[in-house]
Amino acid sequence: MIKKVDHIGIAVKSLEHALPFYTDVLKLPLLGIEEVDSEKVKVAFLKAGETKLELLEPQSDDSAIARFIEKRGEGIHHVALGVDSIQERIDDMKKNGIKMIQDVPKKGAGGALVAFMHPKSTGSILYELCEKNREAE
């Protein structure tokens, strides 16, 4: 069902200020930066062994990441779990009493299909189901 931890999402106020810690101090390779207009964020992916770190910078004061930072400060935002057949996984979660934020997957960073589980159903942790096409992996 779950293949791996695909990435860990980390909310930051500024990629420009956050990236040197990850690239210069931790020596993690930067895989790329992109904007996800639908979520109003700029995303930087870094390779950390078998998983990735996803730095999320808000591009608007009304984005979910901006609200998260305002309420909780910078830090871990979500854990993304790599899956196949994401719609089946969403249906499985719902059958097991997990409230989903999205009932159907939406396009996320890197062209992945994503859907989030509501933290009230998961012990206060925001989990993302993430299905990548073969080229994205």
C-alpha positions as CSV (number, residue, x, y, z in Angstrom):
1,M,0.0,0.0,0.0
2,I,2.6,2.6,1.1
3,K,5.8,2.3,-0.9
4,K,8.0,4.7,0.9
5,V,8.3,8.1,2.6
6,D,8.5,10.2,-0.6
7,H,9.4,13.5,1.0
8,I,9.0,15.7,4.1
9,G,7.5,19.1,3.5
10,I,9.1,21.9,5.4
11,A,7.5,25.4,5.6
12,V,10.0,28.3,5.3
13,K,9.5,32.0,5.0
14,S,12.2,32.3,2.3
15,L,13.9,29.8,0.1
16,E,16.7,32.3,-0.4
17,H,17.5,32.3,3.3
18,A,16.7,28.7,4.1
19,L,18.5,27.0,1.2
20,P,22.1,27.7,2.2
21,F,21.6,25.6,5.4
22,Y,20.5,22.6,3.4
23,T,22.9,23.0,0.4
24,D,26.1,24.4,2.1
25,V,25.9,23.1,5.7
26,L,24.1,19.7,5.2
27,K,25.5,19.3,1.7
28,L,22.2,18.1,0.2
29,P,22.0,18.3,-3.6
30,L,19.3,20.8,-4.8
31,L,17.2,18.9,-7.3
32,G,15.2,21.9,-8.5
33,I,12.9,24.8,-7.7
34,E,9.4,25.3,-9.1
35,E,6.2,27.2,-8.5
36,V,2.9,25.5,-7.8
37,D,0.5,28.2,-8.7
38,S,-2.6,26.3,-7.5
39,E,-1.1,26.2,-4.0
40,K,0.5,29.6,-4.1
41,V,4.0,28.3,-3.2
42,K,7.5,28.1,-4.5
43,V,9.0,24.6,-3.8
44,A,12.6,23.5,-3.6
45,F,13.4,19.8,-3.7
46,L,16.6,18.5,-2.0
47,K,17.9,14.9,-2.1
48,A,18.3,13.4,1.4
49,G,19.3,9.8,0.9
50,E,16.4,7.7,-0.3
51,T,13.9,10.5,0.4
52,K,13.6,14.2,-0.4
53,L,13.1,17.4,1.6
54,E,10.5,19.8,0.1
55,L,11.0,23.4,1.2
56,L,7.8,25.3,0.8
57,E,7.8,29.1,0.5
58,P,4.5,30.9,0.4
59,Q,3.9,33.2,-2.6
60,S,0.8,34.8,-1.1
61,D,-0.4,35.8,2.3
62,D,-3.5,33.7,1.8
63,S,-1.7,30.5,0.9
64,A,-2.0,27.4,3.2
65,I,1.7,27.6,3.9
66,A,1.6,31.3,4.9
67,R,-1.2,30.5,7.3
68,F,0.7,27.6,8.7
69,I,3.8,29.7,9.3
70,E,1.7,32.5,10.9
71,K,0.1,30.0,13.2
72,R,3.0,27.6,14.0
73,G,6.1,29.1,12.6
74,E,8.6,27.6,10.2
75,G,9.1,23.8,10.4
76,I,7.8,20.4,9.3
77,H,4.5,20.8,7.5
78,H,3.7,17.3,6.2
79,V,5.0,13.8,5.5
80,A,4.4,12.5,2.0
81,L,3.9,8.8,1.5
82,G,4.6,7.4,-1.9
83,V,1.8,5.2,-3.3
84,D,0.5,3.6,-6.5
85,S,-3.1,3.9,-7.5
86,I,-3.8,7.0,-5.4
87,Q,-7.5,7.0,-5.9
88,E,-7.7,3.4,-4.5
89,R,-5.6,4.5,-1.5
90,I,-7.9,7.5,-0.9
91,D,-10.9,5.1,-1.0
92,D,-9.1,2.7,1.4
93,M,-8.4,5.6,3.8
94,K,-12.0,6.7,3.8
95,K,-13.2,3.1,4.3
96,N,-11.0,3.0,7.4
97,G,-12.5,6.2,8.8
98,I,-9.8,8.6,7.7
99,K,-11.1,12.0,6.8
100,M,-9.5,13.2,3.5
101,I,-8.9,16.9,2.7
102,Q,-9.2,15.9,-1.0
103,D,-11.6,13.1,-2.1
104,V,-9.9,13.0,-5.5
105,P,-6.2,13.6,-6.2
106,K,-4.9,16.9,-7.5
107,K,-1.8,17.9,-9.3
108,G,1.1,18.8,-7.0
109,A,4.8,19.7,-7.3
110,G,6.8,17.7,-9.8
111,G,3.7,16.6,-11.7
112,A,2.7,14.2,-8.9
113,L,-0.9,13.4,-8.0
114,V,-1.5,14.2,-4.4
115,A,-4.2,14.1,-1.7
116,F,-3.9,15.0,2.0
117,M,-5.4,13.2,5.0
118,H,-6.9,15.5,7.6
119,P,-4.7,15.7,10.7
120,K,-7.7,15.2,13.0
121,S,-7.8,11.7,11.7
122,T,-4.1,11.0,11.9
123,G,-2.9,12.0,15.4
124,S,-2.4,15.6,14.4
125,I,0.1,14.8,11.6
126,L,-0.6,16.1,8.0
127,Y,0.0,13.1,5.7
128,E,0.1,13.4,1.9
129,L,-0.5,10.5,-0.4
130,C,1.7,11.0,-3.4
131,E,1.7,9.1,-6.7
132,K,4.4,10.0,-9.2
133,N,4.6,9.1,-12.8
134,R,7.5,6.9,-13.8
135,E,9.5,9.8,-15.2
136,A,9.2,11.8,-12.0
137,E,10.6,9.1,-9.9
